Amino acid sequence: MAESETSAMNKWATCFVQSTGIVLTITGLAKARNAIGSAPALDVADPIVGIAFRHLLLAVGLLELFIAFFCLFTDKRQFSMLAVVWAGTSYVGQSFCVRFKCLGCCNLL
């Protein structure tokens, strides 16, 4: 691969990681804020994990903020991309399990 192609790929990868970090910051803060709400539905236990939606929402929000921190404030681009791929794959996998009622396989995610 030519040096200019490598430089262009690095530029796109950096842009992707930073934009993902911004999106994860926004969604993580929104989830953390919503977890402290007063809606009764937040106290209902999640059927897959078995903990209250309030705690689940807070945990996922903090996880998104943790990944966003690595995307925005470190040079660990490979770890950042791997964390984003892991989180996205987990989301898609769990959505698939819920959609097709195969809850037994969701414990592996």
Buried (B, 14 or more C-beta within 10 A) or exposed (E): EEEEEEEEEEEEBEEBBBEBBEBBBEBBBEBBEBBEEEEEEBEEEEEBBEEBBBBBBBBBBBBBBEBBBBBBEEEEBEBBBEBBEEBEEBEEBBEEBEEEEEEEEBEEE
